[in-house]
Amino acid sequence: MWKLAAAAALAVGCAGAAESTTTAPVSTSTTPAPSSTVPASTSSSAPPLEVCPPAPYEIGFLPFDEAGFDPSGQEPDVWTSVGGSHTTFYGPGDGTAAIALIRGTLPAVDWPGAKGVVQVDGVDAAVGEHADGTWVAGWYVPPRARCDLYTMVFYPSWDPKDVEAVLAGMVRAPG
């Protein structure tokens, strides 16, 4: 009988404790538990990331004259600062970048709204506008290695028809 009374007291005590407890957020860790077969730390270096060559595209239509455009003064941004990628800028003679063609990455920021599909030299490309007025296209070509990924950024302000015309006028350069 005393065992039953002890079990009942334990059950009541646990139930009472459950009512007054608080919860904390659950967290997980990806650190492996100590083991005799896994070293506590390793020392290795990854091979350096090779920069992709320039994108092999010719742009058949630009709605501006590039005469006098100097791309050397362009600062990296969220689109063009991806390690190992290669960026080619296009712009009018006033020095502002109008387009960045990036080889080696898909768009660094997903589209906040609707996006469409256009053809870039026979390949489907997703394209859409961002809240800041920037239009961005992203596509890849087989075999889809890192340097087969492309992003094209159209810095504000662009008419959607001109964005589509530039993308439609692109062809892979011979060679």
N, C-alpha and C positions, 0 to 999 in steps of 0.2 A: 504494500500500500504506500509506503514511503517513497518508492520509485515512481509511482503514478503522481504523487504530490509534487515531487521534484521536477518531473517532466512538465507538469502543468505550470509550475512556477517559472520554469525556463521558457515555456511557450508564451506566457503572459509577459515576461520580461522582454522577450524578443519583439513581441508585437508592440509593446509600449515604446521600445527603442526605435522601431521602424517609423512610428508616427512622428518622432521628434528629430529625425535625421534630415540632413540637407544633402543635396546632390551637387556634384562638381562636374564640369564638362569632361567628357571622355577624351583622352588623347592616346595616340598610338605612336610608337617609335619604330623606325626602320633600322635602328642599330642592332646588329646581331648580338645575341647573348654570348658571354665569354665561352670559349671552347678551346680545347687543346689542339684542334685541327685547323682553326682559323686564326691567322695572326692578328694581334690587336691592332696593328697598323701596317700599311704597306707603303712602299715608296716606289712609285712608277710615274712616268710622265707620258702623256698622250703625244702622238706625233703632231707636229704643227699643222694647223689647218691651212690647206692650200687655197689660195684665192682663185675663184673661178675665172675663166677667160671672159672677155666681153661677150655680150649676147649676140648670137649670130643672126640678127634681124636687120633688115633694111626697112626704114619707115618711108612709105610712098607718099604720105600726105601729112603735112603740118600746116595748121591754119595761121602760121606766122613765119616771118623771115628770120633765119638764124644768124644772119650776117652780124658779126661783131660779138656774138655770145661767147663768153669765157667761163667755162665750167669750173675752173680752178678755185673760185671763191665760194663754192657751195659748201655749207656746213652739213654734217651728218644729222639725220633726224631718225624718228622711230622706224621709218621705212628703209633708210639707206645705211643704217649703222650695224647691220647684221654681219658678224664675223665671217670671213671667207667669201663674202659675196662681192660682186663687181657691179658698180653703178655707172651708167652712162646718162649724163644730163643733156637735155635739149631745152633751149629757151630762146626768146627774142633777144635782139641786140641790146636791150636795156639792162642785161645782167641777171634778171630774175629767172630762176628755174621754172619751167612750165611742165616738164615731164622728167621723170626719173625711170629708167629701164634697168631693173635689177636682176641679175642672174645669180642664182645660188640660194634663193629662199622664196617661199610663198608669202603672201601678205602677213606682216607681223601683227596686225590688228584685224579681227574679224569685222565684217560689215554689221553695222548696228540696225540696219533695216533691210528692205528687199534688195535682192541682187538679181541680175539677169545673166544670160549666157550669150556670148558672142563668139565668133570664130576668129582665131589668130592663126593664119596660115594653115587652115584645116583642122585646128585643135580647139576644143571647147575651152573657153576662158570665162570664169565668173567675174562679173564687174558690178560695182555699185558705188553709191555716193555715201560719204561719211558726213557727220554733223557739221564739220568745219568747211564743207564745200569741196573737199578733196575727193576725186574719183579714183578708185583703185581697181585694177584687174589682176587676176592671178591665174596661172595655168602651168602645166607641166607637160613634158614630152617623154615618151618612153626612152630609156628604161626607168625613169623617175629617180635617178641618182640625184645627189644634192645639186650638181651643176645643171640639171635638167629642170629645175624649178625656176619660175619667173614671176616677177611682180612688176607692174607698171603703174606709176603714180602720176596722176594729173593734178597738179597743184592749182588751187582756186585762181581764177574762176573759169569754168568750162561749161560750154553748152553740151548737153548730152549727145546731140547729133555729131558734134566734132569729136568727142571721145570715141564714139562708135566708128566714125570715119577713119581716125588714126589707127585704131585696132584692126579694122578691116583692110587697111592699106599695108599692113606689115607682111613681109615675106622673109623666109629664111634666106640668108645670104649664101651664094654658091660656095662650095668648098667644104 
